[in-house]
Each structure stands twice: as C-alpha cells, then as structure tokens.
Amino acid sequence: MLDAVKDAVVGRAMRLMGDPRISRVMGDPRVMNAAMKAVGFGGTIKAELDRASRLAAGLFGLATQEEVSALRSTVQSLEDNLAMMEARGPAAP
C-alpha cells in the first residue's frame, strides 16, 4: 500500500517539475529541507509499523513473516542434509 502511494506521489512530482514556478520553489533550501524530512518520515512510519506488528504477533503467539522464512530455510537445510545422508547408504553401526 505504501509503495502505491509513493509511486503516485513520485509520478505527480515528476509532472510538476516541468513547471518553472515549481522549479523555482524547489530551489529554496527550506522547501528542500521539508521535502527531505517528509521522505524520511515515510521510512520512520514503516519501521514503527513493522515493530508494532512484531510486538502484536508476540503477544498473540503468532509467527512473524521473518520467523516463518527462517523456519522454512532451516527445514529446507535439514531436508537437504537428510537426502545427502540417505544417498550415502546405510550408516555403519
């Protein structure tokens, strides 16, 4: 969802940059400073939402996407090791 909003804003900004009035305003350091803060704000919001979702998942006993991904990787690694051991033949007593 955030990516769609970002794409829409960037598309609109690119169209507006063709206007000389906008180019003149964008040359003002105060405007550029505010724009840079706005861009950083989006990253801050995403980070806070990720942190809150991890906290909520922990409270409800749910796995996060990162935990599921790590588990899948571990299971795949174990399956590969097992397949290699089975290919070697029966283990000596």
Disulfide bonds with the S-S distance in Angstrom:
none
